[in-house]
Amino acid sequence: MATGTGRFNTFLFFKLPSAWWCGVRLRSLDQEEAVVTVRHSWFNQNPFKSMFWAVQGMAAELSTGAMVMQQIRESGRNVSMLVASNRASFSKKAVGKITFRCTDGALIKQALDNTIRSGEGQTFCMRSTGINEEGLQVSAFEFEWTVKLRN
């Protein structure tokens, strides 16, 4: 997996090309927070001239999943990750540049520590919020992640 945002976005091009072509880009990543942006365009719009909900979902998921991938890599262990479920709500049309931010990095470390210590799979829920250029929330996503040691 890539380290740093530029290398991660190159990784995105090869491993998740639909997200890359829709304009989803990782902007910052550390242990506690990830920020992903996507700009509304003709390529990612719905018939109502706003961003298609699935494009928002890709950006939101990346803001959670990038941290999970990073912390798994840093653990040095062979751990699988999977989205078990997700929930979303939409409060405003998504037009312009939308920024998705997740600040739930501490949840990952706790789950990884527990799964490595016990050998049991762990589940945790992370939230990502989409904010438009005016600072208004357009959507919110919750992803239930599972991590498990591979044999």
Secondary structure, 3 states (H helix, E strand, C coil): CCCCHHHHHHHHHHHCHHHHHHCCEEEEECCCCEEEEEECCHHHECCCCCECHHHHHHHHHHHHHHHHHHHHHHHCCCEEEEEEEEEEEECCCCCCEEEEEECCHHHHHHHHHHHHHHCCCEEEEEEEEEECCCCCEEEEEEEEEEEEECC
